[in-house]
Each structure stands twice: as C-alpha cells, then as structure tokens.
Amino acid sequence: MNTLAFFGIVLVAQCVAILAQHLVPTIGPLFDARPLLYPVLLAYGALALPFGGMLALAFCSGLLWDALTAQFLVQRAAGGGPPQLVVENSLGWSILLYALLGALIHGLRPLFLRGRWDIHCLASGFCTVAILLTEYLLMTFRRGGLVFPSTLWPRIFLPGFFAMLAAPPVYFLFNYLANLLDYRVRNEAPS
Amino acid sequence: MSRNSIIALIVFFVAVIAFFVLTRHTETQQRVQQNVLSFVRPLFGLTSNLSAKAEAVAKGMKTLPQLEEENRQLKLTNEQLTLRNQLLNDMERENTGLRNALGFKQRSQFKLVPARIIARSSATWWTSVQIDRGERDGLDSDMPVVVDEGLVGKTTTVAENTAYVLLITDEGCKVAATVESTRENGILSGERTSSGNAPELSLNFLAKTAVPQLKPGLKVFSSGVGGVFPSGLVLGEIRSVEMRALDARARVSPAVNLARLENVFVVVGQRETPPAPTPAPRTR
C-alpha cells in the first residue's frame, strides 16, 4: 500500500513536471539551454521505485511527453499529389527510451540503498543528456544530413548540469515524503 | 531478476506493443495529441491568464500625475487617429471607385482570427507555440499565422479549443520566398538548432548569378508558391549571402521578434467581398 501511494506521488509529480515544462523559458545567454525537471524525477523513480513501478513511470512519462511535443507536418509532393501527414519522432518512442534509461539507472540501486544522494545527482545529469542527445540524433537522422553545430553541445550538456543542480533538493524532498508514508526502498534481487 | 520484475517487464512490453499497434497510423497519433492538448488546455489557459494579470498589475502601478499625462496623450492620439481614419475612408472610397472604373478585381484580403499564445513548446529541438484557438474557431492545420510585422509560422495540430503553431524559425517550416526588387526565388526555412533569442533563417536554392544583386538589408517576402502561405507576407531581411557548390544561400533575420510574441492572427481564408460592379457600357 505504501509502495502504491509513493508511486502515485512520484507519478503525479512527474506529470506536473512535464506540464510545467511548458512554462519554463530557455536561458538566452546560455545558448538557449532549457532546464528540464522531468528527467530528474525519472531518475529518482528509477532508483527509488521497484522495477515495475519504474516501467510504469517510464510509460506514462514517455506517452505524455510525446503527446505534448510530437511535431506533425503536412507534406505536399512536388508533383501535386495528395498532402501527407508525417510525424517527427513518432508517439511512443520516448516510452522505450525512458524505460531503457530507467533500467540502466535501476542497476545503481544498491548504491542508492546506502543513502548515496550523489548517485541520483549523477543519474539525473546522465538521463537528461541521454534524452536530449537521442532526441536530436533521431531528428537530425530523419531530416537528413548529420549536422552537429557548435551550439548543439551547450544545449545538451547545460540542461544536464542544471539537472544535477536540481537533483539534491528533489532527492531530499522525496526521501522526506517516503519517510512520511513509511515507504522503504528495498533490494529486489532474488536471495 | 525477481519474478515480479519479469512479470512487470512482460506487461510493459505487451502495453508498448499494443500502443504502437493502436497508433500505427499518423492520423491516430495526431488524434491522441489533439485529445491531450484539449485536456491540458484549461491548465495552460489558467497559467497564461495568471501571468498576464501579474504583468498587467506590475505595469499598471502608476501615480496620479502619470495617469493624467497618459490620459492626455491618449486623447491626443485618439483625435489624430479619428482624423486619419476619416482621411483613409475617403481614400478607400476613391480607391474602390478607381478600381471599379478600371475593372480591376478587388485585392484579396485575409480573414483573420486573433489568438493569444498560452504556452511555448517545452521541446528543445522543435520551436512551436500553443494558441488559445482551435477547430471551434474555424482553424485547421497548415494555416498561416501572422502579426503586423510579418509571418510567424503555420498551424500544425489543431484541437477543439487550442492549436500548435510551428514557428518560422523551425527547420520544418518551409516557405517559398522571393527577394525584394529582384526576381530571385528560394525556399526559406529555420536552422536545425535555431535559438529563440538570435534566430536565423536560411534562404536556399538561390541562383549563383543573382548573388551580386542580393545585398544585405533587402526584404524577403512570401511568394505564394506552394499554396500554404499567401504572397506578400514579410518574412525577414537579408543579413549575408554565401556561395555554395550548386546554389547560393542567404542568411535572413526574421521580421518578427518571436521571443516576445503574445498575440497573433491566424489566416483562416480570404475575406468575402461583394463582387465588383460591372462597368456601365460606354455610350457615344
């Protein structure tokens, strides 16, 4: 019951973070880098929730994120054929990406169980960078021509840095909530 | 791996496969987005209203002398505009009369739907905004979005009461364009990693022979080719021109400051105008 309640809190927080992301502006002087909060919560969920909970969180986060950000375009053929609806980075691919990242981070659970907050910090940075880099690679591959301008890297790595800064408060806040609910992170490895 | 984890993994994959099968058509995926947008629209509308109100309160803190001065200025402007309006009405009447006399067709005018930006896309690699108008207001996908300074972009996903507008700075928004005072045509699009504060557009497929004519400062307009964007919309201004192997490319700064947009207009069609009267037959 406690696990379910804590999962509910993390899931609601994740949905709020994804929706609130629309209100977070980019930082102009820092190459238009955008602080992202939802990978921090995704990393926390991957460390604190059981494997099944992490997968459910990845599913819901990926679906909501894709539904809000997928770009649909009407393409017209040069010869005047019927217009065709196309989508860049189709709906659902983020679910797989988040589940994969979550599974990797979930492997660091034994360290997290020892109370290592820095693990969550590093996982948040890694998760943010991996998400942004994969999104860009998929987009640039689809559009043709693998372009890697110099402005690309700050826009990938600075959000990773921001995520690492945001990670400790998120860690301590959710650990506090977990204590309130009497939720204990347990090792799932078979004995 | 524990038994519970294996079961969770199987359930997850079944759910993912079911999702991919159910949304294999792009139209279905767009419908999912439309439903999600309609669902979150009140939330974005609320936050947008709150921020607009907070800004209004911050701007509205004025002293009595300031308000009196502003009132005096507004009255003066009102008088000037009334006079100007009268003059323009006279000119419009005269213009219509001359056009009718010459048998010209009435110049097409746009039917516009005003909209407010309620959210900016949170995606890092796609530049779009969300507006507070949708299907209910007559919007459809691929409709041009403009402001008085020029073209902003086009609508993409349109939900019942909200829509996404793909900005001109996105690489996916391509506009057939022509350069002022030349007959040079090209395709204008955004950069792959365009930034919001100093965005740059690329005018591609220009003839290499036209490079000497393409001077910085020349305005770029939509040419109307392609059918999405009407001709004559201001797109931007040439910043520089570079030669490439097969063509020339111009760097263009957008006419509209997209970072500060608040209100836009969606071009939903052409304004219906009464047919021009047939000129009376000449009598000798």
Interface residues (C-beta under 8 A of the other chain):
Chain A: I18 L19 Q21 H22 L23 V24 P25 T26 G28 F31 D32 R34 P50 F51 G52 L55 A56 A58 F59 L63 L64 A67 L68 T69 A70 Q71 F72 L73 V74 R76 P83 L85 V86 V87 E88 S90 L91 G92 I95 L96 A99 L132 E135 Y136 M139 T140 R143 V147 P149 T151 L152 R155 P159 E188 A189 P190
Chain B: M1 S2 R3 N4 S5 I7 A8 L9 V11 F12 A15 V16 F19 F20 T23 T26 E27 Q29 Q30 V32 Q33 V36 L37 V40 L43 F44 T47 A119 R120 S121 S122 A123 T124 W125 W126 S128 Q130 S141 D142 T156 T157 Y164 L166 D170 E171 G172 E191 R192 T193 S195 G196 N197 G226 G227 A259
